[in-house]
Amino acid sequence: MKIKIFSLLERIYKKLVVLLVIFITLASIIWYIRLEEKNNAFIISIIYALSLFGLSVYLDYMNRIVYEKYYTIKEHYRYLRWIKGLLDIFDKKEKNYKELNFTIIKLQVFTLRTEKSARRLNFKLSKFDRPQLAGNLDISKFIIIDDKFTKIENEYIKFYNKLRYELEEYINQYIEENKIIKKNILSNDYQMETIKNSTKEWIKDLFILGEPESIKFEKYISGFFLENKNKIIELDSRKNKINKKYISFRKKLIKNINQIEKIYGRRINVDYKNTDLYLTEIDTIKDIIKEINDTIMEIQDNYNAEGDISDIIHNIDILKEKTNSIEELIIDNIG
């Protein structure tokens, strides 16, 4: 997993200029000390001045190249910040099976690596949830995730889901055979690590059982993990491998974010915050319009009052068009 925002020269050109200035200065001093005819010292001065002038021209040229990339880098920066936010939890703790599964899917969706992951993700992605699309960003040019690691992620998802399904089937069979009643009929909290590490508490929280029945149920569940001990070890190994990769990737994100902030200073941070503010306001307006529209449609369905609310619906459509226009204008301004 690699991140390429700036070329090597763009990253080191300022340090390179400083080193060259030091080298030229020291060389000039040594040359002067060893010079037998001090009257010819003006030659050293001219060469020294010309060298510094050349370096200043080069520095100005490189500064211009870097700052002309600002609007492209701004989109990169916004995207890197978003991905870092997704992986921030790895700074505090390793994710459990289910959390890691969901994070893999989200990361694959937002790095546009697979359409299957997009279908697995059970929520609608707005334009601003995927910042790379807003700026027509080619992610593959600055975030490089090889197919080998994507394969490791997909194998984990497949392995985890298969084992989770087997556990659910195993538990549900026992529940049906013993006619066990859930405290909440809608509850379906089958997090594997919770069941494995806190079986007694999990049973107590979800089911209506006496002490003998709970102990019997607990032993039954323990049987699953004993029977599938090797599979659990394999799952843990896969999980730990991906966790370590994501922790390393997060560090690279932070390094690149800091590098961008160092080059562009406070401006890029302010632009990022303003962009988020604008997009939040737009989303709020859209939510309000949707809520009003849904309410109107409900009234229309219940009371068949088409004649009475047709003007309101028309006004809502106009408001939608205006919001879309504002959205496009803001995107043009911030992009």
N, C-alpha and C positions, 0 to 999 in steps of 0.2 A: 504494500500500500504506500504509494508515493504522492507527494504534492509538488507541483512545479508552477510557481507563480512568476518568479523572476529568473532570468538567465544567470549563469555564474558571474558574468561580467557586471550585470546590473546589481548583483548582491555585494560585490567587493570593490567596485570602482573607486569609491571614496577612500577606502583603506589603502588601495593601490596607489592613489595619488599622494596620500600622506607619506607612504613609504618611499615613493620616488622623490618627493621633496626633501626628505631626510637624507636619502642617498646622494642626491645632487649637491645638497649643502655640504655634507661631509667631504664629498669628492672635491668640491671647489676649495674648501679649507686646506685639505691635504695638498692639492695642486699648488695653492698659493705658498704654503710653507716650503715646498720643495723647489719653488721657482727661484732660479738664480738671478734672473734679471727682474727685479721688482717693478721696473718701469713698464713691463708688459702685463702687469696685473689687470689693466683695463680690459684685456682680452677675456680673462676669466670672468670679470663682471658682466661683460656683454653676453657671453655664453650662458652664464648663470641666469641672467635676466630673460634671455630668449627661452631657456628651458622652462622657467616658471611661467612665462607667457603661454607657451605651448600647452603646459599642463592645465592652466586656467581655461584655455579654449576647450580642451578635451573635457574638463569637469563640467563646463557650461553645456557642452553638447550632450553629455550623458544625463545631466539633470533634466534637460529638455525632453530627451527620449522617455525617461521614467515618468515625468509629469504629464506627458501627452497620453500615457497609458492610464491615466487616473480613472476615467469613466469605465474602462474595462475592468481594471483592478477593483473598483468599487463593487461591481457585481460579484467578483470572486470573493471579496472580503465578506459581503453579506451572506454568501453561500457557505463560506467556511465557518462563520459565526453560527449559522443555523445548525450545521452538522455538529459542531462542537457542543451546542446546547443539547443535541440528541444524545451525545456520549458523555455528558457531564456526570451522570450517575456513576460512571466507572471510576471517578475520582474518590468516591466515598466507599463503594463496596462493589463486589462482583455481583452481577445479575444472576437471578435464579433461572431455572430452565425456561419458564414461560416468558419472563421478561426478556431474556436473551433472544428467544425465538421471535418475539415481536420486534425487537430492535433490529435484528437481521433483516426482517421483511421491510421495515421502514427505510433502513439504510440502502437496501437494494433498490427500492422504489425511487428514492431521492437521488441516487447516483445513476438512475436509468439503466440498470444492468439486467433487468428481467421484467417481462410483462406478467409473468405468473405471480410474482410478489405483489404486484399492484392489485391483482384480483384477490389475493389472500387478505390484503389490508382492508379491514371492514369499516372504512370511513371515506367520505368524499374529500379529495384533495383540491383545495382552492388554488387559484393562480399564484397566490402569495405564499402558499405552503411549499411551492416548488420554485424558488427564486431564479433558478437557472433558466426556466422557460420564459420568464418575463423579459430577460435580456438576450434571448436566443443564445445562451451560453453553450459552448461545446465543452462539456464536463471532462470528457476523455483527454483533453489537452492539458488540464491542470490537476485533475485527480485521477491517478492511475491505480486501478485495482485489478490485478491479474486474474485470469480465468481460474487459475489453480485455487486461489482463496475463495472465489465465488462458489466453486465446487465444494470446498470444505463447509461453507455456510449452508449450502443446499442439502448436503449430506446430514448435517446436524438437524436441520428442520425436519427432514424425512425420518430420521432415526428417532427424534424426540416425539414427533406426532404419532408414530407407530406404537411406541412404548406407552405413551399417554392413553391412546385409544385402548390398548390391552388392559391397562390399569382400570380405566373406567368400566369396561366390559366386565372385568373381574369383580369389581365392587358392586356394580348394578345387579349382577347375577345373584350375589349374596343378599342384597336388599330385597329383591323380588322373592327369592326363595324363603326368606325369613319374615317377609311382610313388615319390614322396618319402616317406620314413619319419619319423614323429615320434619324438622321444625318449620322450615319454609319450603313449600312445595316447589317454588321457583328456583331455589338455591341449587347451583351446579358448580360449586367451588371445588374443583378437582386438581388443585395445584400439587404437582407430584412431590416437590420438596417439602411442602407443608404436611402432606400425608405421611411421607417417609420419616421426617424428623420430629413431628409432633402429632403422632397418630391419635393418642388419647384425647388431646385437646380438640383435634379436628372432629372426632366422633361426637364429643360433648357439645360442640358448637352447632353441629348440623342435624343431629338426630335425637329422637326421643327414645332413650334406652335406659334400663336399669343397670346397676353395676355389673352383675353377672353377664348380661347380654353385651355390654360395652367391652368387657375383657375378652369375650369370645370373638367379637367383631375385630378387635385389635389384633388378636393372634392370627385371625384369617388374613388381614391385610399384611401383616408381617410375613406371612407365607409367600405372598407375591414377590416381595423384595428379596426374600431368600432364594426363591426359584429363579429370579432374574438378576442375581447378584452381578454376574459378568456383564450383563447389558447395562446396568447402572454404572459400573466402573467405566465402561466404554463411553457412556453418555457424559459422565463427569470429565473424562479426558478430553472429549471433543469440546465441551463447554469451556474448560480452562484454557484450551488452545486459542479459541476465538476471543475469550475475555482478554487474554494477554495481547492479542493482535489489536483489539479495539483500544486498549489502554495506550499502546504504542502509537496508534493512529491519532488518538486525542492529543498526545504530546506534540506530534508533528503539526497538527492543526493550530495549537497554541503558539508554537514557534513561528509559523507562517503568519498568523494574525498579528503577533507582536512585531514581526519584521515589516509588515505593511503599515502598521501604526507608527513605527519608527521613521519610515520614509515619508509618509504623508501627514503625519502629525495629527493635531486635534481635528482637522477638517473632516477626515474620513469617519471619525467616531461620531461627530455631530451629524453628518449626512446620514449615517446608519440609523441613528436614533430618530431623526426626522422622518426617514423613510418608514420605519416601523410605526411611528405615530400616524402618518398619513394612511397607511394600509389598515391600521386598526380602526380608524374613523370610517373608512370605506366599508369595511366588514360590518361595523355597527349599523351603518345606514342600510346596508343590504339586508341584515337581519330584521330590522324594523319594517322594511318594505315587504319582506316575505311574510312576517307575522300579520301585517295589515291585510295583505293579499289573501292569506289563508283564512282570516276571519271573514273577509267579504265573501269569499267562495262558500264558506260554511253557511253564512246568512242566506246566500242565494239558493243553496241546495235545500235548506230547511223551509224557507218561506216563499221560494219561487219569486223573489222580488226583483226580477231582472230590470224592469223599467225604473225602479227606484234607485238602484245602485249602479246603473250602467255608466253614469257620469263619473262616479267615484272610481270605478275600475279604469276608465279612460285616463283619469288624472294619475292613477297609480302607474299606468304604463308610461305616461309622459315622465313621471318622476324616475322611473327605471332608466329611461333613455338619458336623462340628464345625469344620473349617477354614473352611467357607463361613460359618458363624455368626460365627466370630471375625473374618473378613474384613468382614462387614457391620457388626459392632460397631465395628471400627476406622475404617471409612469414616464412620460416624455421628459418631464422636468427633473425627475430623480434618476433617470437612466442615462 
